[in-house]
Amino acid sequence: MTSALAGCISDSQEGGEITLIVQYERTNGTILESYMDGSLISTTGSIIRFDFSQTISELEPVRFGIDFPDNGGEISVNPDERSTIDVEFTEHGVHDLVAYVMDVEGNQAFLPIVIRMDLRMEWTESGTYEPSPLTINPFPANGGTSASSILIDSIVENPDLIENIGGGRDVEITWKLVDEQEDACQNRNEVVGEGETVRWQTIHFNTFEIHELQVDYNEGQDLIDVYQTVIIQYPQLESIPNPK
């Protein structure tokens, strides 16, 4: 029999009573992807620590663990060696985890935990006439809960042709958010004066298709720099944190 309590689960089997208490400071995070001149150069995951040290067991515990039902994976530790488990998330989405403890007689207690991981894409492209498209794939790798929105913040700069002197010209650009049917869901035209920047901030709610964020160079002669941030957000379905 298993009954849920505030921040813990009790389990009583064959004389072994366990009160599983898992502490965690947060249940959400953001994964960072960094792009340079059209290529992904790094992915930085988000780490969450799960602390089992307050767990109470009538019999000696022999394993603390985190199960990942989405992919069948597991991380476990020997309680004699450590009482914390660090989990690094490198895929965005809503993740269902199960924390557990097992004692020397095989009695177990379980605690389901829901983790939300958003994705932040940072894009830098320098000195170009033909900015590369930024592909936005909002599908979670675990096939779970869909993202709720896509936030876009795009900056285009037309640097001075000669530093502190000038000599360049205006550049005309068009931002486009293009879906799988090659239709522009959103677009905006701008003129970037020499030594100036323009910015487009928008939100998109179609998270059921792959999109491309395009910056079209329409007219001009100056090289431009492009700085973009795209955030894939998920519904706030995560468990309530249980800090120390």
The 8 nearest C-alpha neighbors of each residue, nearest first, counted from 0:
[[1, 10, 11, 2, 12, 9, 108, 107],
 [0, 2, 10, 9, 3, 8, 108, 11],
 [3, 1, 9, 8, 4, 0, 10, 7],
 [2, 4, 8, 7, 1, 9, 5, 110],
 [3, 5, 7, 8, 6, 2, 9, 18],
 [6, 4, 7, 3, 8, 20, 241, 2],
 [7, 5, 4, 20, 241, 21, 8, 22],
 [6, 8, 20, 19, 4, 5, 18, 3],
 [9, 7, 3, 19, 4, 18, 2, 110],
 [10, 8, 18, 17, 2, 1, 19, 108],
 [9, 11, 1, 17, 108, 16, 0, 12],
 [10, 12, 16, 15, 0, 17, 14, 9],
 [13, 11, 15, 14, 106, 10, 16, 0],
 [14, 12, 15, 11, 106, 16, 104, 105],
 [13, 15, 12, 16, 11, 57, 58, 106],
 [14, 16, 12, 13, 11, 57, 58, 106],
 [15, 17, 11, 57, 10, 56, 14, 12],
 [18, 16, 56, 10, 9, 55, 19, 57],
 [17, 19, 9, 55, 8, 54, 56, 20],
 [20, 18, 54, 7, 8, 17, 108, 9],
 [19, 21, 7, 54, 53, 6, 51, 18],
 [22, 20, 51, 50, 49, 19, 7, 23],
 [21, 23, 50, 241, 242, 49, 243, 20],
 [24, 22, 242, 49, 241, 25, 240, 48],
 [23, 25, 242, 240, 241, 22, 26, 243],
 [26, 24, 240, 23, 27, 47, 241, 242],
 [25, 27, 114, 240, 237, 238, 115, 239],
 [28, 26, 115, 116, 114, 25, 237, 29],
 [27, 29, 116, 45, 117, 115, 30, 26],
 [28, 30, 117, 116, 118, 45, 31, 119],
 [29, 31, 118, 44, 45, 43, 119, 89],
 [32, 30, 119, 43, 42, 120, 118, 29],
 [31, 33, 42, 120, 41, 121, 119, 43],
 [34, 32, 121, 41, 40, 39, 120, 122],
 [35, 33, 39, 122, 38, 40, 121, 37],
 [34, 36, 123, 38, 37, 124, 122, 40],
 [37, 35, 124, 38, 123, 34, 125, 131],
 [36, 38, 35, 131, 34, 124, 39, 133],
 [39, 37, 34, 35, 36, 40, 33, 122],
 [38, 40, 34, 33, 41, 35, 37, 32],
 [41, 39, 34, 33, 38, 35, 42, 32],
 [42, 40, 33, 32, 39, 43, 34, 31],
 [43, 41, 32, 31, 44, 33, 40, 30],
 [44, 42, 31, 30, 32, 41, 45, 89],
 [43, 45, 89, 30, 88, 87, 42, 46],
 [44, 46, 88, 87, 30, 28, 29, 47],
 [45, 47, 87, 86, 88, 85, 44, 48],
 [46, 48, 86, 85, 87, 49, 45, 25],
 [49, 47, 85, 84, 23, 86, 50, 46],
 [48, 50, 23, 84, 83, 22, 21, 85],
 [51, 49, 83, 22, 21, 52, 82, 23],
 [50, 52, 21, 82, 53, 54, 83, 20],
 [53, 51, 82, 54, 50, 83, 21, 20],
 [54, 52, 51, 20, 55, 21, 19, 50],
 [53, 55, 20, 19, 52, 51, 18, 56],
 [56, 54, 18, 17, 53, 19, 57, 20],
 [55, 57, 17, 58, 16, 18, 59, 60],
 [58, 56, 16, 15, 17, 59, 55, 14],
 [59, 57, 56, 15, 102, 60, 103, 16],
 [58, 60, 102, 103, 61, 56, 57, 104],
 [61, 102, 59, 101, 103, 62, 58, 56],
 [62, 60, 102, 103, 77, 101, 78, 59],
 [63, 61, 77, 101, 100, 76, 60, 78],
 [62, 64, 100, 76, 75, 99, 78, 77],
 [65, 63, 75, 99, 74, 98, 76, 100],
 [64, 66, 98, 74, 97, 73, 75, 99],
 [67, 65, 73, 97, 96, 68, 72, 98],
 [66, 68, 72, 96, 69, 71, 73, 70],
 [67, 69, 71, 70, 66, 96, 95, 72],
 [70, 68, 67, 71, 141, 95, 94, 72],
 [71, 69, 72, 68, 67, 141, 73, 66],
 [70, 72, 68, 67, 69, 73, 66, 96],
 [73, 71, 67, 70, 66, 68, 74, 69],
 [72, 74, 66, 65, 67, 75, 71, 64],
 [75, 73, 65, 64, 66, 76, 72, 84],
 [74, 76, 64, 63, 65, 62, 73, 77],
 [77, 75, 63, 62, 78, 64, 81, 74],
 [76, 78, 62, 79, 80, 61, 81, 63],
 [79, 77, 81, 80, 82, 62, 61, 76],
 [80, 78, 77, 81, 61, 82, 76, 60],
 [81, 79, 78, 77, 82, 76, 83, 62],
 [82, 80, 78, 83, 79, 77, 76, 84],
 [81, 83, 51, 52, 78, 50, 84, 80],
 [84, 82, 50, 49, 81, 51, 85, 48],
 [83, 85, 49, 48, 86, 50, 82, 76],
 [86, 84, 48, 47, 49, 46, 87, 83],
 [85, 87, 47, 46, 48, 88, 84, 49],
 [86, 88, 46, 45, 44, 89, 47, 85],
 [87, 89, 45, 44, 90, 46, 86, 30],
 [88, 90, 44, 30, 87, 91, 45, 43],
 [91, 89, 88, 92, 140, 30, 139, 116],
 [90, 92, 116, 117, 118, 139, 30, 89],
 [91, 93, 139, 116, 115, 94, 117, 90],
 [92, 94, 115, 114, 144, 116, 143, 95],
 [93, 95, 114, 113, 92, 115, 96, 69],
 [94, 96, 113, 112, 114, 93, 67, 68],
 [97, 95, 112, 67, 66, 111, 113, 94],
 [96, 98, 111, 66, 110, 65, 112, 99],
 [99, 97, 65, 110, 109, 64, 111, 66],
 [100, 98, 109, 64, 108, 63, 110, 65],
 [99, 101, 63, 107, 108, 62, 64, 102],
 [102, 100, 107, 62, 106, 60, 105, 61],
 [101, 103, 60, 61, 105, 106, 59, 104],
 [102, 104, 105, 59, 61, 60, 58, 101],
 [105, 103, 102, 106, 58, 15, 101, 59],
 [104, 106, 102, 103, 101, 107, 61, 15],
 [107, 105, 102, 101, 104, 12, 15, 108],
 [108, 106, 101, 100, 105, 102, 10, 109],
 [107, 109, 10, 99, 100, 19, 8, 9],
 [108, 110, 99, 98, 8, 97, 111, 107],
 [109, 111, 98, 97, 8, 99, 112, 7],
 [110, 112, 97, 96, 98, 109, 113, 95],
 [113, 111, 96, 97, 238, 95, 110, 114],
 [112, 114, 95, 237, 238, 94, 96, 115],
 [113, 115, 26, 237, 94, 27, 93, 95],
 [116, 114, 93, 27, 237, 92, 94, 26],
 [115, 117, 91, 28, 92, 29, 27, 93],
 [116, 118, 29, 232, 91, 231, 233, 30],
 [119, 117, 30, 231, 29, 230, 91, 31],
 [118, 120, 230, 31, 229, 30, 32, 121],
 [121, 119, 32, 229, 228, 31, 33, 230],
 [120, 122, 228, 33, 227, 34, 32, 119],
 [121, 123, 34, 227, 226, 33, 35, 228],
 [124, 122, 226, 35, 225, 36, 34, 125],
 [125, 123, 36, 225, 224, 35, 226, 122],
 [124, 126, 224, 127, 225, 123, 223, 36],
 [127, 125, 222, 223, 224, 124, 128, 225],
 [128, 126, 222, 223, 129, 125, 130, 224],
 [127, 129, 222, 130, 216, 223, 126, 221],
 [130, 128, 127, 216, 131, 215, 214, 223],
 [131, 129, 214, 127, 128, 132, 215, 124],
 [130, 132, 37, 129, 133, 213, 214, 36],
 [133, 131, 213, 212, 211, 134, 130, 214],
 [132, 134, 212, 211, 135, 131, 213, 37],
 [135, 133, 211, 210, 132, 136, 212, 209],
 [136, 134, 210, 209, 211, 137, 133, 212],
 [135, 137, 209, 138, 134, 210, 208, 206],
 [138, 136, 206, 135, 139, 146, 231, 209],
 [137, 139, 136, 140, 145, 207, 142, 146],
 [140, 138, 92, 141, 142, 91, 143, 137],
 [141, 139, 142, 138, 90, 91, 92, 143],
 [142, 140, 143, 139, 69, 92, 70, 94],
 [143, 141, 140, 139, 144, 138, 145, 92],
 [144, 142, 141, 145, 139, 93, 92, 94],
 [143, 145, 93, 146, 92, 142, 139, 233],
 [146, 144, 143, 147, 138, 139, 233, 206],
 [145, 147, 233, 232, 148, 206, 137, 144],
 [146, 148, 233, 234, 232, 145, 204, 206],
 [149, 147, 204, 232, 203, 146, 231, 206],
 [148, 150, 231, 203, 202, 230, 232, 204],
 [149, 151, 202, 230, 229, 201, 148, 203],
 [152, 150, 229, 201, 200, 228, 202, 153],
 [151, 153, 200, 228, 227, 199, 229, 201],
 [154, 152, 227, 199, 198, 226, 151, 228],
 [153, 155, 198, 226, 197, 225, 227, 199],
 [156, 154, 225, 197, 196, 224, 226, 198],
 [155, 157, 196, 224, 223, 195, 158, 225],
 [156, 158, 223, 193, 194, 195, 191, 196],
 [159, 157, 194, 156, 193, 160, 223, 195],
 [160, 158, 194, 165, 161, 162, 193, 167],
 [159, 161, 167, 165, 166, 158, 162, 221],
 [162, 160, 165, 159, 164, 163, 166, 167],
 [161, 163, 164, 159, 165, 160, 158, 194],
 [164, 162, 165, 161, 159, 160, 194, 166],
 [165, 163, 161, 162, 166, 159, 160, 167],
 [166, 164, 159, 161, 160, 167, 163, 162],
 [165, 167, 160, 161, 164, 168, 159, 193],
 [166, 168, 160, 165, 193, 221, 159, 169],
 [169, 167, 193, 170, 221, 219, 192, 220],
 [168, 170, 192, 191, 193, 219, 190, 171],
 [169, 171, 219, 191, 190, 218, 172, 192],
 [170, 172, 190, 218, 217, 189, 191, 216],
 [173, 171, 216, 217, 215, 189, 188, 190],
 [174, 172, 188, 215, 187, 214, 189, 175],
 [173, 175, 214, 187, 186, 213, 215, 188],
 [176, 174, 186, 213, 185, 183, 212, 177],
 [175, 177, 212, 185, 183, 184, 211, 186],
 [176, 178, 183, 211, 182, 210, 181, 184],
 [177, 179, 210, 181, 180, 182, 209, 183],
 [180, 178, 181, 209, 210, 208, 177, 182],
 [179, 181, 182, 178, 177, 183, 210, 208],
 [182, 180, 178, 179, 177, 183, 210, 211],
 [181, 183, 177, 180, 178, 184, 179, 176],
 [182, 184, 177, 185, 176, 175, 178, 186],
 [185, 183, 176, 177, 182, 178, 186, 175],
 [184, 186, 176, 183, 175, 187, 177, 174],
 [187, 185, 175, 174, 176, 183, 173, 184],
 [186, 188, 174, 173, 189, 175, 185, 199],
 [189, 187, 173, 172, 174, 186, 190, 171],
 [190, 188, 172, 171, 173, 191, 187, 197],
 [189, 191, 171, 170, 172, 192, 169, 188],
 [192, 190, 170, 169, 195, 196, 157, 197],
 [193, 191, 169, 195, 194, 190, 170, 157],
 [192, 194, 157, 195, 159, 169, 168, 167],
 [193, 195, 158, 159, 157, 192, 196, 156],
 [194, 196, 192, 193, 157, 156, 191, 158],
 [197, 195, 156, 155, 191, 157, 154, 198],
 [198, 196, 155, 154, 191, 156, 195, 199],
 [197, 199, 154, 153, 155, 200, 196, 152],
 [200, 198, 153, 152, 154, 201, 197, 151],
 [201, 199, 152, 151, 153, 198, 202, 150],
 [200, 202, 151, 150, 199, 152, 203, 149],
 [201, 203, 150, 149, 151, 204, 148, 200],
 [204, 202, 149, 148, 205, 150, 201, 206],
 [203, 205, 148, 206, 149, 147, 202, 146],
 [206, 204, 207, 203, 208, 148, 149, 147],
 [207, 205, 137, 208, 204, 146, 148, 147],
 [206, 208, 205, 209, 137, 138, 145, 146],
 [209, 207, 206, 210, 179, 178, 205, 137],
 [208, 210, 136, 135, 179, 178, 137, 207],
 [211, 209, 178, 135, 177, 134, 208, 179],
 [212, 210, 134, 177, 133, 176, 135, 132],
 [211, 213, 176, 133, 132, 175, 134, 177],
 [214, 212, 132, 175, 174, 211, 215, 176],
 [213, 215, 174, 173, 130, 175, 216, 172],
 [216, 214, 173, 172, 217, 213, 174, 130],
 [215, 217, 172, 218, 129, 128, 171, 214],
 [218, 216, 172, 171, 215, 173, 219, 170],
 [219, 217, 171, 170, 216, 220, 172, 169],
 [220, 218, 170, 221, 169, 171, 168, 217],
 [219, 221, 168, 222, 170, 218, 167, 169],
 [222, 220, 219, 167, 223, 168, 170, 157],
 [221, 223, 126, 127, 128, 220, 157, 224],
 [224, 222, 157, 126, 127, 156, 221, 125],
 [223, 225, 125, 156, 126, 124, 155, 157],
 [224, 226, 155, 124, 123, 154, 125, 156],
 [227, 225, 123, 154, 122, 153, 155, 124],
 [228, 226, 153, 122, 152, 121, 154, 225],
 [227, 229, 121, 152, 120, 151, 122, 153],
 [228, 230, 151, 120, 150, 119, 152, 227],
 [231, 229, 119, 150, 118, 149, 232, 120],
 [230, 232, 149, 118, 117, 148, 137, 119],
 [231, 233, 117, 148, 146, 147, 230, 149],
 [232, 234, 146, 147, 117, 235, 92, 231],
 [235, 233, 236, 147, 146, 232, 115, 145],
 [234, 236, 237, 233, 115, 27, 238, 232],
 [237, 235, 234, 238, 115, 113, 93, 114],
 [238, 236, 113, 114, 115, 235, 26, 239],
 [239, 237, 113, 112, 26, 240, 114, 236],
 [238, 240, 241, 237, 26, 25, 113, 112],
 [241, 239, 25, 24, 26, 23, 242, 238],
 [240, 242, 22, 23, 24, 6, 239, 243],
 [243, 241, 24, 23, 22, 240, 25, 21],
 [242, 22, 241, 23, 24, 50, 21, 53]]
